[in-house]
Amino acid sequence: MAAFVIDASVAASWCFPDERTAETDAVLEALSNSAEAIAPRLWAYEIRNSVLIGIRRKRITSAHAEEFFQDLQSFRIRLVDPPSYKDLFTLATRHDLTIYDAAYLDTALRESLPLASLDKNLIRATERTGLKLFQH
């Protein structure tokens, strides 16, 4: 059973020490203690793109990136596809989100789970729907 929906902003912060917060560390701790998270499939692409940009900007080394990816594999993060891309578009329009952020909100709504995010627009949209945010 999934405990929460995780967006890429939270997981990417674990790779970059200057982006970590008490909230992102709490999510990391929950996953380290065998909690399961769920995310739209695009999460895997977003994480890898963030790390690639970090390498290109010389924020991290390739060795650090490999270690980060190895650590990610130890967590229980289930990736899912939306049942309807049309509904994602509607949700993005209704809440003034990108399609990417709407995918996280859609997942949280469908699963009735709290959302772990650093994205201010996504947090506001989540609160407007009545869903809870991840609490540590």
Buried (B, 14 or more C-beta within 10 A) or exposed (E): EBBBBBBBBBBBBBBBEEBBEEBBBBBBEBBEEEBBBBBBEBBBEBBBEBBEEBEEEEBBEEEBBEEBEEBBEEBEBEEBEBEEEEBBEEBBEEBEBEBBBBBBBBBBBBBEBBBBBBBEBBBEBBEEBEBBBBEE
